């Protein structure tokens, strides 16, 4: 009998292989749909000029650069993650001309700028409202809102810190259409945090409410 962690690893390998096989045309089409549905979700969820976390999808990931640009153009404050020690995240406000540097803790490029911790995000500033929503990456999500991440646990720790400080904020994960799976397909572990909505190139899928086993 495979453990939940082993089943997660198997699912990640399968999804990553499918992602590497996508064509440039498929990625371009996906980027257009993600931008349209992502902007609609943010406008429904975040007050005008409000603040949300997001991420830059690169390589074979669902592409999000166009969405980031649209959100910035609409006046939203878009905050991207930076990996820190002990698998924690800090945050940098994104703008179209921002610079990037190699992460010290993960195989990716990260935005360069003043870093914000969770408390700074939630407190806001005279120039930036407090955090209102979370847009986050995923490898797959099922119909129960179970999210399969990259395996580092960064976002589960971040969501736990948010929930310890304030009520849960609206959140949505971004995946390709065939990575939105039927309920129960993503293995669940005690520290995993579920998502409220799933954004794919073809649309936005809201997850029915659950309560019995939601982390708190």
Backbone bond lengths (Angstrom), bond angles and torsions (degrees), N, CA, C in turn:
res aa  C-N    CA-C-N  psi(-1)  N-CA   C-N-CA  omega(-1)  CA-C   N-CA-C  phi
1 X - - - 1.459 - - 1.528 109.16 -
2 X 1.323 116.86 121.89 1.466 120.55 -179.69 1.525 110.34 -75.94
3 X 1.325 115.81 144.75 1.457 120.50 175.51 1.519 109.33 -75.73
4 X 1.351 116.46 167.07 1.458 120.70 177.60 1.529 110.52 -60.79
5 X 1.335 116.27 -39.12 1.471 119.93 179.71 1.527 111.08 -63.57
6 X 1.328 117.40 -41.96 1.464 120.82 178.94 1.527 111.10 -66.21
7 X 1.326 117.17 -39.78 1.463 120.33 178.31 1.522 110.92 -66.77
8 X 1.320 116.36 -35.31 1.464 120.00 175.26 1.528 110.76 -62.74
9 X 1.315 116.95 -45.76 1.467 120.42 179.74 1.530 111.18 -60.71
10 X 1.317 117.02 -41.36 1.461 120.44 178.64 1.528 110.58 -62.62
11 X 1.325 116.60 -42.86 1.462 120.25 179.88 1.522 111.08 -66.52
12 X 1.338 117.43 -39.99 1.468 119.98 177.43 1.528 111.04 -59.75
13 X 1.329 117.11 -44.68 1.471 120.44 -179.48 1.524 110.81 -60.21
14 X 1.324 116.58 -42.11 1.459 121.17 179.91 1.522 111.11 -64.23
15 X 1.333 116.88 -46.29 1.461 120.99 -178.92 1.524 110.84 -65.40
16 X 1.322 116.82 -43.59 1.468 119.64 -178.50 1.523 111.43 -63.55
17 X 1.323 117.68 -36.78 1.467 120.37 176.78 1.525 110.74 -63.46
18 X 1.321 116.98 -42.49 1.462 120.62 177.38 1.526 111.07 -63.34
19 X 1.326 116.20 -39.86 1.469 119.16 -179.66 1.526 111.37 -63.86
20 X 1.305 116.76 -41.68 1.468 119.49 -178.63 1.527 111.97 -65.36
21 X 1.316 117.23 -21.72 1.466 121.18 -177.81 1.526 112.89 -87.16
22 X 1.310 118.96 -5.25 1.469 120.34 -177.26 1.523 111.05 -72.73
23 X 1.313 114.98 145.00 1.463 120.60 -178.98 1.526 110.95 -83.84
24 X 1.321 115.47 165.28 1.461 121.01 175.83 1.526 110.15 -60.01
25 X 1.325 116.66 -38.35 1.461 120.94 179.69 1.527 111.07 -64.44
26 X 1.335 117.03 -40.94 1.465 120.55 178.11 1.524 110.84 -62.99
27 X 1.318 116.42 -41.54 1.461 119.80 -179.76 1.522 111.22 -66.06
28 X 1.331 117.40 -39.69 1.461 120.76 178.80 1.527 110.88 -63.79
29 X 1.326 116.05 -42.17 1.467 119.88 178.05 1.524 110.40 -65.04
30 X 1.334 116.30 -40.94 1.460 120.23 178.97 1.521 111.24 -63.16
31 X 1.321 117.03 -41.18 1.463 120.09 -178.91 1.523 111.27 -61.67
32 X 1.316 116.60 -39.75 1.467 120.97 179.58 1.533 110.54 -63.07
33 X 1.339 116.51 -46.63 1.455 119.88 -179.33 1.515 112.85 -67.13
34 X 1.325 117.03 -41.98 1.466 120.62 179.42 1.525 110.38 -62.32
35 X 1.321 117.39 -40.83 1.464 120.35 178.90 1.522 111.15 -62.65
36 X 1.325 117.14 -44.90 1.466 120.65 -177.65 1.529 111.35 -65.79
37 X 1.328 116.72 -49.81 1.466 119.68 -177.22 1.521 111.65 -73.13
38 X 1.331 116.59 -33.04 1.454 119.54 178.11 1.513 111.83 -66.68
39 X 1.326 117.37 -42.97 1.459 120.93 178.99 1.527 110.03 -63.48
40 X 1.333 117.47 -40.81 1.465 120.48 178.97 1.528 110.84 -62.69
41 X 1.350 116.77 -43.23 1.465 119.86 179.59 1.520 111.40 -63.20
42 X 1.317 116.78 -43.53 1.463 120.00 -179.01 1.521 110.33 -64.09
43 X 1.317 117.70 -43.00 1.468 119.88 -179.89 1.523 111.98 -63.81
44 X 1.332 117.04 -30.40 1.467 120.94 176.90 1.522 111.96 -77.30
45 X 1.340 117.36 -25.40 1.456 122.09 -166.93 1.524 113.72 -107.17
46 X 1.328 116.73 -34.45 1.465 122.12 -172.59 1.529 109.28 -111.46
47 X 1.329 118.52 134.16 1.471 119.96 176.91 1.528 111.22 -60.05
48 X 1.335 118.16 153.50 1.469 120.52 178.02 1.530 111.23 -53.08
49 X 1.325 115.94 132.94 1.458 120.46 -178.93 1.510 113.84 74.24
50 X 1.337 117.49 11.30 1.450 121.41 -176.99 1.518 114.07 -80.02
51 X 1.321 115.58 -176.93 1.463 123.01 -173.20 1.519 110.97 -117.04
52 X 1.332 115.90 136.36 1.466 120.53 173.51 1.519 109.51 -143.96
53 X 1.312 116.81 152.42 1.456 119.70 169.80 1.522 108.63 -85.37
54 X 1.321 115.56 150.98 1.463 122.25 177.00 1.523 106.67 -148.81
55 X 1.326 116.51 -165.09 1.461 119.82 177.79 1.519 108.22 -157.03
56 X 1.315 116.31 160.37 1.459 122.06 178.76 1.520 109.20 -99.90
57 X 1.334 116.83 109.96 1.456 121.11 177.56 1.524 110.33 -75.63
58 X 1.315 117.52 126.11 1.465 121.34 -176.99 1.526 109.91 -127.31
59 X 1.341 115.12 166.46 1.474 122.35 177.63 1.525 109.42 54.37
60 X 1.338 118.06 -120.85 1.463 121.45 -175.63 1.522 113.25 -90.12
61 X 1.332 118.22 2.93 1.457 120.78 178.93 1.527 110.81 -71.88
62 X 1.337 117.99 158.84 1.464 119.34 171.58 1.528 109.76 -54.49
63 X 1.333 118.43 124.16 1.465 120.62 -173.23 1.525 112.47 -75.00
64 X 1.313 116.42 132.76 1.468 120.94 -176.29 1.531 114.26 -124.37
65 X 1.335 118.54 1.41 1.462 119.74 -175.78 1.527 111.74 -59.56
66 X 1.320 117.15 -42.19 1.469 119.08 179.35 1.527 110.67 -63.02
67 X 1.322 117.19 -39.61 1.463 120.31 177.37 1.526 110.64 -62.19
68 X 1.320 118.12 -45.04 1.458 120.76 178.22 1.525 110.49 -57.99
69 X 1.320 116.33 -43.38 1.463 120.64 -179.50 1.522 111.39 -64.14
70 X 1.336 116.90 -41.98 1.471 120.96 179.30 1.527 110.17 -64.48
71 X 1.323 117.33 -42.68 1.456 120.39 179.90 1.527 111.08 -63.57
72 X 1.319 116.43 -43.27 1.467 120.60 178.35 1.521 110.33 -62.49
73 X 1.315 116.80 -42.60 1.469 121.46 179.77 1.531 111.25 -62.43
74 X 1.329 115.98 -33.64 1.470 120.55 -179.71 1.529 112.52 -80.88
75 X 1.337 116.98 -2.41 1.457 120.12 175.57 1.513 116.21 94.46
76 X 1.330 117.79 8.04 1.463 120.19 176.86 1.527 110.83 -79.13
77 X 1.327 116.02 152.51 1.462 122.00 173.19 1.526 107.73 -91.97
78 X 1.327 116.40 115.25 1.464 122.45 -174.90 1.523 108.24 -107.02
79 X 1.325 116.68 121.99 1.458 122.37 -173.26 1.531 109.54 -114.92
80 X 1.336 116.66 124.36 1.464 121.60 -177.88 1.528 111.50 -105.37
81 X 1.340 117.31 153.82 1.465 120.99 -174.76 1.523 113.94 -83.73
82 X 1.322 114.01 153.98 1.461 123.62 171.75 1.529 106.85 -132.54
83 X 1.320 117.52 129.64 1.461 121.74 -179.02 1.525 110.83 -75.92
84 X 1.324 115.06 135.14 1.455 122.41 -179.83 1.531 109.99 -122.34
85 X 1.334 118.04 172.25 1.476 120.03 177.22 1.530 111.41 -58.46
86 X 1.328 115.48 157.63 1.461 123.81 178.08 1.530 111.50 60.92
87 X 1.334 115.66 28.62 1.463 122.94 175.48 1.521 113.07 56.32
88 X 1.323 114.30 41.31 1.450 121.10 174.29 1.527 108.98 -104.84
89 X 1.333 116.20 164.72 1.460 121.71 179.22 1.524 110.13 -119.20
90 X 1.326 115.90 141.01 1.452 121.48 161.80 1.523 106.24 -115.05
91 X 1.342 116.81 179.39 1.463 119.60 -166.96 1.518 111.54 -141.20
92 X 1.336 115.56 143.82 1.462 122.86 -179.62 1.523 108.11 -129.29
93 X 1.331 116.80 134.31 1.469 119.03 179.33 1.530 109.68 -72.00
94 X 1.342 115.86 131.77 1.464 122.55 -175.89 1.524 111.12 -89.92
95 X 1.314 114.54 146.03 1.462 122.40 170.25 1.526 106.80 -145.29
96 X 1.330 118.24 159.42 1.472 119.40 -173.98 1.518 114.96 -59.12
97 X 1.336 118.79 -28.28 1.466 120.66 -176.59 1.531 112.64 -100.47
98 X 1.310 117.66 17.11 1.461 120.33 -176.04 1.533 110.93 -67.37
99 X 1.321 115.64 150.57 1.459 120.92 176.28 1.521 111.15 -93.67
100 X 1.346 115.41 163.30 1.462 121.20 -179.29 1.524 109.15 -131.29
101 X 1.335 115.42 155.18 1.458 121.30 173.58 1.515 109.28 -143.28
102 X 1.325 115.80 158.99 1.460 120.94 -179.23 1.522 110.80 -65.60
103 X 1.336 116.07 132.31 1.455 120.17 177.79 1.529 111.02 -66.84
104 X 1.319 116.16 146.44 1.465 120.82 175.60 1.519 111.52 -81.22
105 X 1.354 116.65 -15.16 1.459 119.16 -170.28 1.530 114.47 -124.23
106 X 1.316 118.03 -5.22 1.463 120.61 -178.71 1.533 108.71 -150.05
107 X 1.336 117.85 155.03 1.474 120.56 -177.13 1.531 112.12 -80.82
108 X 1.336 116.42 67.80 1.461 120.38 -178.28 1.517 110.59 -156.59
109 X 1.336 115.17 167.21 1.449 122.43 175.15 1.519 109.19 -93.22
110 X 1.327 116.72 138.73 1.461 121.04 -178.03 1.525 110.79 -122.97
111 X 1.338 117.11 150.40 1.467 120.31 -179.60 1.526 111.52 -67.94
112 X 1.314 115.21 148.67 1.458 121.49 -179.78 1.525 108.73 -105.26
113 X 1.322 116.57 129.64 1.455 120.88 178.99 1.515 110.37 164.86
114 X 1.331 117.60 179.34 1.464 120.64 177.82 1.531 110.59 -58.35
115 X 1.326 116.57 132.40 1.461 121.01 -176.15 1.525 110.87 -94.85
116 X 1.312 115.01 138.63 1.453 122.72 -179.92 1.519 109.13 -113.70
117 X 1.329 117.52 139.47 1.455 119.72 172.91 1.527 109.15 -95.30
118 X 1.333 116.55 -178.10 1.459 120.50 -177.33 1.522 111.62 -59.24
119 X 1.327 116.37 -41.18 1.459 119.76 -177.72 1.528 111.08 -64.29
120 X 1.334 117.14 -39.78 1.459 120.10 178.01 1.526 111.42 -66.59
121 X 1.327 117.00 -38.09 1.465 119.95 177.04 1.519 111.23 -61.45
122 X 1.331 116.01 -45.02 1.454 119.94 -176.02 1.521 112.39 -74.56
123 X 1.319 116.73 -28.63 1.466 119.91 -179.96 1.521 111.93 -78.65
124 X 1.330 117.25 -31.14 1.454 120.18 -174.59 1.515 111.11 71.97
125 X 1.330 115.66 -168.49 1.462 121.86 179.96 1.527 107.69 -155.69
126 X 1.328 118.42 172.79 1.470 119.04 177.64 1.530 113.38 -57.66
127 X 1.342 117.04 -24.62 1.459 120.60 -177.84 1.527 113.11 -103.12
128 X 1.332 117.35 -9.26 1.463 119.96 -174.62 1.525 110.13 -142.59
129 X 1.346 117.97 119.50 1.472 119.67 179.30 1.530 111.31 -64.76
130 X 1.330 117.16 161.87 1.470 120.26 177.08 1.531 111.50 -60.86
131 X 1.305 115.26 156.37 1.461 121.74 179.56 1.526 111.08 -56.68
132 X 1.354 116.13 133.30 1.461 120.89 -177.17 1.521 113.52 -117.37
133 X 1.339 118.57 -20.50 1.467 120.38 -176.49 1.523 109.26 -161.77
134 X 1.332 114.88 162.20 1.461 122.19 -178.03 1.524 109.14 -127.22
135 X 1.323 115.94 120.81 1.462 122.57 171.66 1.522 106.59 -108.17
136 X 1.330 117.52 121.59 1.452 118.67 -169.70 1.526 112.06 -134.36
137 X 1.326 116.56 156.42 1.466 120.87 179.71 1.517 111.86 -77.70
138 X 1.318 116.07 163.04 1.463 121.92 175.16 1.520 107.89 -157.33
139 X 1.314 115.71 157.07 1.459 121.44 171.60 1.524 109.83 -90.85
140 X 1.325 116.33 -34.63 1.466 122.79 174.24 1.517 107.62 -161.20
141 X 1.325 116.61 158.61 1.463 122.95 174.23 1.520 106.98 -141.73
142 X 1.342 116.86 142.15 1.457 117.70 176.93 1.530 111.00 -104.60
143 X 1.305 115.83 176.66 1.458 121.12 -174.32 1.502 114.90 -67.83
144 X 1.332 118.31 -8.90 1.460 122.66 173.83 1.526 111.87 -93.76
145 X 1.342 116.82 0.88 1.458 119.75 -178.58 1.509 114.29 86.82
146 X 1.339 117.66 7.35 1.466 119.71 176.98 1.520 108.87 -72.64
147 X 1.322 115.50 124.09 1.464 121.57 -175.41 1.524 110.50 -104.95
148 X 1.324 116.13 132.00 1.459 122.09 172.72 1.520 107.44 -100.07
149 X 1.337 116.65 113.62 1.454 120.55 178.59 1.519 111.69 -90.61
150 X 1.327 115.78 -159.01 1.457 120.45 -179.76 1.526 111.87 -84.26
151 X 1.321 117.58 -10.89 1.454 120.35 177.94 1.518 114.67 108.61
152 X 1.334 117.46 -6.48 1.461 119.67 -178.45 1.514 114.51 -84.99
153 X 1.329 117.74 -22.07 1.452 121.29 -179.88 1.513 115.45 79.50
154 X 1.335 117.74 8.29 1.463 120.66 -178.13 1.526 111.33 -59.19
155 X 1.326 117.05 -49.61 1.463 119.61 -175.09 1.519 112.15 -72.71
156 X 1.323 118.68 -34.15 1.459 119.23 175.91 1.529 110.33 -62.07
157 X 1.313 117.46 -39.33 1.468 120.58 176.66 1.524 110.80 -66.38
158 X 1.322 116.85 -40.96 1.460 120.48 179.13 1.530 110.51 -63.39
159 X 1.334 117.56 -46.92 1.462 120.47 179.82 1.529 111.06 -63.04
160 X 1.326 116.48 -36.61 1.470 119.38 177.56 1.528 110.72 -63.84
161 X 1.325 117.17 -40.75 1.465 120.14 179.44 1.521 110.72 -67.31
162 X 1.329 117.36 -37.79 1.467 119.96 176.00 1.520 110.50 -61.16
163 X 1.331 116.40 -47.24 1.458 120.28 -176.27 1.522 111.79 -68.25
164 X 1.326 116.81 -24.87 1.466 119.73 176.48 1.529 111.50 -76.59
165 X 1.336 116.45 -19.27 1.461 120.80 -175.72 1.529 112.89 -101.92
166 X 1.319 116.74 -37.16 1.465 121.80 -177.19 1.530 107.77 -142.36
167 X 1.312 116.04 175.79 1.452 118.52 172.25 1.523 108.61 -64.57
168 X 1.336 118.98 156.22 1.465 120.28 179.56 1.531 111.46 -55.64
169 X 1.330 116.38 134.14 1.455 121.30 177.89 1.527 109.95 -89.46
170 X 1.330 118.42 152.14 1.467 120.39 175.91 1.522 110.22 -56.15
171 X 1.327 116.23 139.47 1.457 118.86 178.84 1.523 110.72 -144.48
172 X 1.311 115.48 154.87 1.465 122.29 177.51 1.518 108.80 -144.77
173 X 1.327 116.28 140.80 1.463 122.77 177.07 1.521 109.26 -105.23
174 X 1.328 116.37 149.91 1.463 122.31 -177.48 1.522 109.64 -111.38
175 X 1.339 116.21 125.09 1.464 121.84 176.49 1.519 109.04 -144.12
176 X 1.319 116.86 167.28 1.464 121.08 170.55 1.533 109.07 -72.58
177 X 1.333 115.71 162.40 1.465 120.00 -175.39 1.522 112.60 -56.90
178 X 1.336 117.84 -42.92 1.463 119.23 -176.56 1.529 112.97 -78.85
179 X 1.321 116.98 1.36 1.465 121.52 176.07 1.529 111.93 -99.59
180 X 1.337 116.87 -1.52 1.459 120.96 171.49 1.522 106.59 -91.59
181 X 1.323 115.78 105.12 1.450 122.73 -166.99 1.526 111.75 -99.62
182 X 1.311 115.97 167.96 1.452 120.57 178.96 1.529 109.90 -71.08
183 X 1.342 117.75 156.73 1.463 120.47 -178.67 1.531 112.52 -53.36
184 X 1.328 115.20 136.33 1.457 120.68 177.08 1.514 115.16 89.23
185 X 1.340 119.13 -4.76 1.467 120.68 -177.21 1.525 113.25 -78.26
186 X 1.335 117.97 -24.70 1.463 120.18 178.58 1.527 108.43 -94.04
187 X 1.331 118.31 121.64 1.469 120.75 178.78 1.523 111.18 -59.63
188 X 1.306 116.38 145.40 1.461 122.09 -175.13 1.520 109.83 -116.41
189 X 1.344 116.14 137.20 1.461 122.15 174.57 1.527 108.69 -124.10
190 X 1.334 117.69 158.63 1.467 120.28 -171.04 1.526 115.20 -55.71
191 X 1.329 119.31 -35.11 1.462 121.09 -175.83 1.529 113.34 -89.12
192 X 1.321 117.75 -2.13 1.463 120.83 -179.45 1.526 110.76 -69.46
193 X 1.327 115.70 142.93 1.463 122.05 176.72 1.521 109.16 -113.21
194 X 1.304 115.03 133.56 1.456 119.84 -178.70 1.520 111.36 -85.87
195 X 1.331 115.84 167.71 1.457 121.43 -179.74 1.526 109.75 -112.43
196 X 1.334 114.74 158.43 1.465 121.75 -179.27 1.520 112.52 -85.80
197 X 1.332 116.08 -28.02 1.455 120.04 -174.54 1.523 109.60 -150.85
198 X 1.326 115.25 157.67 1.462 121.85 179.24 1.524 107.96 -127.45
199 X 1.316 115.51 126.77 1.451 121.69 -179.63 1.526 109.05 -104.90
200 X 1.323 116.96 125.20 1.459 122.26 176.54 1.519 108.59 -126.43
201 X 1.325 118.66 168.49 1.472 119.74 177.80 1.525 113.67 -57.52
202 X 1.334 117.80 -26.80 1.468 119.51 -176.79 1.518 113.76 -92.75
203 X 1.335 118.91 -11.45 1.451 118.19 -179.52 1.509 113.90 166.17
204 X 1.333 114.57 -176.80 1.452 122.51 178.48 1.523 108.18 -109.89
205 X 1.330 116.08 130.32 1.464 121.74 -177.56 1.525 108.18 -117.28
206 X 1.310 116.67 116.15 1.466 120.71 179.49 1.527 109.69 -88.44
207 X 1.317 115.90 136.63 1.456 121.63 -177.68 1.533 109.19 -88.68
208 X 1.341 118.16 130.15 1.473 119.68 175.85 1.525 110.41 -57.08
209 X 1.326 115.89 148.85 1.463 120.18 -178.87 1.519 110.76 -65.16
210 X 1.321 114.31 147.06 1.448 121.24 175.56 1.515 107.10 -139.06
211 X 1.317 117.25 161.44 1.465 118.05 -178.51 1.521 113.19 -146.99
212 X 1.313 119.23 -32.62 1.461 120.58 -168.28 1.512 113.23 -59.38
213 X 1.345 117.18 -39.85 1.454 118.74 -175.50 1.515 111.85 -121.50
214 X 1.317 117.17 24.80 1.462 119.91 178.82 1.527 109.73 -76.36
215 X 1.345 117.55 131.05 1.471 118.82 176.93 1.517 110.14 -60.38
216 X 1.318 117.43 145.94 1.455 119.74 178.86 1.523 109.52 -142.70
